[in-house]
Amino acid sequence: MSVYLDAGILVSTLSLDALTPKTEAALRKLSGVVVVSDFGGAEFSSAIGKRVRTGQISVREARSALNAYDEWVSSRADLVVSTPADVAACDAYLRRLDLPLRTPDGLHIAIASRVGASILSFDKQLLASAKKLGVPVERA
């Protein structure tokens, strides 16, 4: 089965943080195809930009992380493009009003559902919502 990585996993995979060792261990256990989305890539870029703005990393380190992301995705993952149908599915999830979802998490779930992938995430609310929506989850 394919495994969709949310942005938190991507950040911990391609830049050092407190969750990097846990992420690396989780990725070693995966047996399926790794899937990332263009939306997840945009969230990755946003997280790296925030680290620059807050002085956690230099612009040079950020460019290196962004380049590493591009290389990693091209060699180790299947990149899927988000669609208007993903946004519509996300909106439907949010309108249920019984799920503790934010829009980005709903969009990740919608994309994973569309491509038939389980989701790997650290976000407990995202994972709980995915389960309720019938999308398989992987715990990091």
For each residue, the residues with C-beta under 8 A, 3 or more apart:
1: 32 116 117 118 136
2: 32 33 34 35 78 115 116 117 118
3: 30 32 33 34 35 117 118 119 120 138
4: 35 36 37 108 111 112 115 117 118 119 120
5: 9 10 13 34 35 36 40 77 120 121
6: 9 10 40 105 108 119 120 121 123 126
7: 10 11 40 43 44 47 104 108
8: 11 12 19 121 122 123
9: 5 6 12 13 23 26 27 120 121 122 140
10: 5 6 7 13 14 36 40 41 43 44 69
11: 7 8 14 15 17 44 47 48
12: 8 9 15 17 19 20 22 23 122
13: 5 9 10 20 23 24 27 72
14: 10 11 44 65 68 69 72
15: 11 12 20 47 48 51 57 65 68
16: 20
17: 11 12 20
18:
19: 8 12 22 23 122 140
20: 12 13 15 16 17 23 24
21: 24 25
22: 12 19 25 26 122 140
23: 9 12 13 19 20 26 27 140
24: 13 20 21 27 28
25: 21 22 28 29
26: 9 22 23 29 30 120 138 139 140
27: 9 13 23 24 30 34 120
28: 24 25
29: 25 26
30: 3 26 27 34 120 138
31:
32: 1 2 3 117 118
33: 2 3 77 78
34: 2 3 5 27 30 76 77 78
35: 2 3 4 5 77 78 79 80 112 115 117
36: 4 5 10 40 41 73 77 78 79 80
37: 4 40 41 79 80 81 82 108 111
38: 41 42 79 80 81 82
39: 42 43 82 86 104 107 108 111
40: 5 6 7 10 36 37 43 44 108
41: 10 36 37 38 44 45 69 73 79
42: 38 39 45 46
43: 7 10 39 40 46 47 104
44: 7 10 11 14 40 41 47 48 69
45: 41 42 48 49 66 69
46: 42 43 49 50
47: 7 11 15 43 44 50 51
48: 11 15 44 45 51 52 57 62 65 66
49: 45 46 52 53 62
50: 46 47 53 54
51: 15 47 48 54 56 57 62
52: 48 49 55 56 57 58 59 62
53: 49 50
54: 50 51
55: 52
56: 51 52
57: 15 48 51 52 61 62 65
58: 52 61 62
59: 52 62 63
60: 63 64
61: 57 58 64 65
62: 48 49 51 52 57 58 59 65 66
63: 59 60 66 67
64: 60 61 67 68
65: 14 15 48 57 61 62 68 69
66: 45 48 62 63 69 70
67: 63 64 70 71
68: 14 15 64 65 71 72
69: 10 14 41 44 45 65 66 72 73
70: 66 67 73 74
71: 67 68 74 75
72: 13 14 68 69 75 76 77
73: 36 41 69 70 76 77 79
74: 70 71 79
75: 71 72
76: 34 72 73
77: 5 33 34 35 36 72 73
78: 2 33 34 35 36
79: 35 36 37 38 41 73 74
80: 35 36 37 38 111 115
81: 37 38
82: 37 38 39 86 87 107 111
83: 86 87 114
84: 87 88
85: 88 89 110 114
86: 39 82 83 89 90 107 110 111 114
87: 82 83 84 90 91 107 110
88: 84 85 91 92
89: 85 86 92 93 106 110 113 114
90: 86 87 93 94 103 106 107 109 110
91: 87 88 94 95 106
92: 88 89 95 96
93: 89 90 96 99 101 106 109 110 129 133
94: 90 91 97 99 101 103 106
95: 91 92
96: 92 93 99
97: 94
98: 132
99: 93 94 96 106 129 132 133
100: 125 128 129
101: 93 94 105 106 109 125 126 129
102: 105 106
103: 90 94 106 107
104: 7 39 43 107 108
105: 6 101 102 108 109 123 125 126 129
106: 89 90 91 93 94 99 101 102 103 109 110 129
107: 39 82 86 87 90 103 104 110 111
108: 4 6 7 37 39 40 104 105 111 112 119 121 126
109: 90 93 101 105 106 112 113 119 126 129 130 133 135
110: 85 86 87 89 90 93 106 107 113 114
111: 4 37 39 80 82 86 107 108 114 115
112: 4 35 108 109 115 117 118 119 130 135
113: 89 109 110 116 133 134 135
114: 83 85 86 89 110 111
115: 2 4 35 80 111 112
116: 1 2 113
117: 1 2 3 4 32 35 112
118: 1 2 3 4 32 112 135 136 137 138
119: 3 4 6 108 109 112 126 127 130 135 136 137 138
120: 3 4 5 6 9 26 27 30 137 138 140
121: 5 6 8 9 108 126 127 137 138 140
122: 8 9 12 19 22 140
123: 6 8 105 126 127
124: 127 128
125: 100 101 105 128 129
126: 6 101 105 108 109 119 121 123 129 130
127: 119 121 123 124 130 131 137 139
128: 100 124 125 131 132
129: 93 99 100 101 105 106 109 125 126 132 133
130: 109 112 119 126 127 133 135 136 137
131: 127 128 134 135 137
132: 98 99 128 129
133: 93 99 109 113 129 130
134: 113 131
135: 109 112 113 118 119 130 131
136: 1 118 119 130
137: 118 119 120 121 127 130 131
138: 3 26 30 118 119 120 121
139: 26 127
140: 9 19 22 23 26 120 121 122
